[in-house]
Amino acid sequence: MCTPFNCIRAHVTPDGDLLARFRVPLLEAMDNFGALLTYSMPRYLSSFRAFLDSFDVSGHGDLSYGAMVPDSILCESGEDVRVLRIGSGSGEIDSVMLKKLLQRHSSVYIRVVEPSEEMIGRYKSLVREDTGLGAVKFDWRQQTADEYFTTKEETKFHLIHAVHVLYYVKDLHATLRNMWEELADGGYMLIAMESDRSDWGKMVYRLREIFGLGGSSSALFSSPTEIKQWFDEMKIGYVTSEDEVNMNVTACFKEESEPGKLLLDFLVHTPHVSSETDLRAAALEYILQNSSMVEDKIVLKSVNEVMVAFKTCE
């Protein structure tokens, strides 16, 4: 009997073990492997939106971000709590975290560093419509993290956070060091990334291995393990937590589905995956091997790892 799951598998892998079949050298047409963000910001933003829409929760900010914001942040009496946000997107996650801060503090100043004019526009619309953010002062900086940190700032922040944005920074250690230097004594630095122990987190590494992409500079991106290694080397104390969330990836298997194409791009960190027959087939086979069928939906687990470091007072 052909169940929906088995029928999809048979369609994707007509010649048996697809992963074994694709141990081939890097093809010239795949030079953009791992380069979704640098290839096209509009493509990246559309793919990221498809990624958020795939979650079986109402909004990415409903995960642990609010809970991970410290109940009390050290700052002088009458002073704004100062927040630095690296890569805000359209602001949904920030909204959760800012409201948590406002439960304990009367006012918050947030400096938003975001390279996309479109995302800043969406964020500003969210602020206008959400009366719960009235006590927040916003400072908008349309820059990448690399651009922002080229100019040294005097301001010290009580909370600095970067959620799913440090994968592609040019120099991870320099970025972390810059973030830490702008953190006030008694402040917290929060970083969230897809766990490299999750099935999805392992997928891109597996595809790099299959297609001989290990030495490609465009295929290098950061992982939570590297963040924690840097904390350890700097003797910085931190805590971690993980959240598992189901992603509905069924659309990836529909050849004419535009949301499916965009989602697959984000999952592989690569633009136009569906145009590369071998890469698409290998990615879909990997997903099938590591997913489950839930109510006729193909579900892949995302494991969100949150790392929070505390800067002791000198």
N, C-alpha and C positions, 0 to 999 in steps of 0.2 A: 504493500500500500504506500502511495506517495503522499506523505504529509506535506504541508506547506513548507516546512523547514527543509525537508529532504529534497523537495522539488527545486527549491532555490539552490541548494548545494549542488545538485546534479547539473543545473543550468550554468553555474559559475565555474565548476571544475569538471568539464567533460572528459578530461584526460587523466583523471586520478589525482595524485598528490601535486597540487599546483605549486606549493612552496618549493618542492624539490625540483620542479621543472624550470623555475626561474632563477637558478643560480648562474646568472650571466653577468658579464662585465657591464659597467655603467654605459648607458646609451647616451649619445650626444643630446638627444631630444629631452633627456631627463636632467639637464643641468640645473633646473629650478627646483630640484628635490629639496624640501626643507626650507624653501625661501618664500613662503606665502606672504609674509609681512612685507618683505623688501620688494617683492615683485609688483604688488599693486595694493595700495591702501584701501581703495574702494572694494576690491575683491576680498581682502582680509576682513573688512567690516561686515560685508554681506555674509561671509562664511561664519564669522563669530556670532552673528544674529541667528543663523540657522542652527549653530551649536547650542545657543541658549534655548531656542525653541524646542530642541530635542529632549530636554529634561522632563522627567515625570514629576516635577515640582513646579510651583508657581513662582518662577523667578529665581535666578542664581543667588540672590542675596538672602534667600531663606535658609541657607546652609548655616554654618557655624560662625559666620563673621560677626554677627551681633553679639553672640555669646562669648567670643574671644576678646572683645574689647574690654579692657580692664575696668572694674567697677569704680575705681578711684585713680585719677592721674594727678601726679604732683605738679602743682603750679601755684604761683603766688596768689594770695587773696585778691579778688576783684579783677584778676587777669583772665583774658580769653584762653581757653584750651586751644593750642595751636596744632593743626594737623597738616601734614604733607601727604598728598595723594599722588602716587606715580602711576600714570595710565588709568584714568578714571572710567573710560568708556562712556556710556550714557548716564551713569550716576546711580543706577539702581542699588548697587552694593553700598555705595557711599551713604545713600539715604538710610539704610538699615543701621550702619555704624554711627552716623551722626546723631540719629535719634537715641541710640543707646547712650552716647556721651551727654546728651541734653537731659537725660534722666538724673544726672548727678551734677551737671554744671549749667550755669545760667546762659553762657554764650560760648560759641566756638568760631574760631577763624580757621578756614581751610584753604590751602594753596593747591589748586588743581593743575597738575602737569599732564597734558593730554595732546598728542600731535594732531588729532583729527578735528578739523573745524566742524564737521557734521556731528561728531560725538559731543563736542562742547555745546553745540546748538541744542541737541536733544537733552543734555544735562540741564541747561538753562531753562528749557521748557518744563522739565520735571520740577525744578525749584519753584518756578512761578505757580505751578499747579498744586504744590504740596505745602499747605499752611504749617505743617509740623516742622518746617525748616526755617521758620521766620527769624530765629535767633542765631542763625549761622551767617557769617560774613564770608563771601567767596572771593578768591583772588585767582583769576583765570590765566593760565600760561599755556599757550598753544606751542608746545615743544615736545620733543622726545626726551627721554630720561638723559640720554647722552648729551643733548644740546643744553638741557637745563643745568647739568652739573659742570659745564664748562665755565660757568660764572659762579664764583664762590659767594654764597649768601651769608649775611650776618645772622639772620633769624634762626633760632633753635626751636625745634618742634617737640611737642609732648607725645605725639603719635605719628609715626610714618608707616604707611602701608602700600604694598604693591601686590595686586591680586591678578594672577595669570598674565603678567606683563614682562617678566624678566627672562623669558625664554631666549630672546634674540638680542639682548644688549651686547654691544661690541666687546666690552671687558667686564665680565660679571664681578670679579673681585673689586675692581675700581668703583663700580656702581654701588656695591654693598658698603665699601669703605666711605664713599661720599654720603650715602644715606645715614650711616652710623655717625659721621662727623656732624651732621645737621640735627641729630637727635639730642634733646636736652637731657641733662642728668635726671634720673628718675623716670625717663620716658620709655616708650615701648615701640619696637619695630615689628610689624606683622607682614609676613610674606605668605602667599598662597599659590600653589602650583599643582598640576596633576602629578600624582605620585608615580615615580618611575617603577614602582612595584605593581601597579595596576595593569590589567590586560591591555587597556588602551595606551597607558604610558610605555609599555614594552613594544607596542606595535611598530613605531617608527624605527626603533633600534633594530627590530627584526627585519624590516624592509631594507634598511641600510645594509644589513649583512647579506641579504638575498641578492641585492643588485650591486654589490661591491662598492657601496657608497661611503664606506668608513672614512676615507681620506678626503672627501669633498668638503671644502671650507663652507659651502652654502648649507651643508647638512648638519652643522654643529649648532646645538642649542643647549641651554642650561637645564639642570634638573634639581629637585629638592636635595638629593644627596650632596651635590656641590655646595648648596647653600649651607647645609649642616656642617660640612667639612670646613667651610670658611669660619663659621661660628666657633667650632672646636679649635681651629688653629689660632684664632684671636682670643681664645679663652673667654668667650661670651656665653653666658647662661641663656638657655632657651627651653621652651616646651613645645611639643607638637601634638596635633590631633588629626584625625582623618574622618571624612564623611564619605559614605558610598551613596551614589545617586545613579538611578537607571537612566540611560539614554535610549530613546527610540530611534534606531538607525535603519528602520525598514525602508525609508525613502532612498537610501544609498543604493539599494538593489533595483530600483526602478530607473531604467536607462534614460527616460525622457523627463525625469523629475528634476527641475532646477534646484529646489531646496535640497534634494538628495545629493546633487553634484556639489553644492556649496558645503554641505555638511562633510562630505568625504574629503574635500579640500582641507577643511579645518582639522579633521582627524589625522590626516597624513602631513599636515603643515606644508602643503604643496599646492600650487595653483593648477587648476584644470587637470586634476587626476583622471577624470573620465575620458580625456582625450588620449591618454596613454594606456592602451589596451592591456599590456602586461602588468603595469603598476596597479591599475584598477582591479584586475582579476586577483592579483596577489593580496591586495588590501582586503577585498571582499572575502576571500577565502580565510584570511586571518580572523576577520570579524566573526565569520560563521563558526570557526573553531573555538572561539572564546566568548560566545554569546549564548543566549537562551531564548526560547520562544515563549512569550507571555501574551495570551489572548490575541494570537495571530500577529503579534508585533515581535520584531527581532530586537532584543534588548542587550545593550552592552553596558557594563558597569564603568562608571567614572569614579575614581577615588581622589577626592580633593584633600591635599595635605596642607595644613596651616601651621606655620612656624612663628612663634612669638618670642622675641628676645627682649630682655630688660637691661637698661643701662643704669648701673648703680651710681649713686651720688658720690662724687669725689670729695 
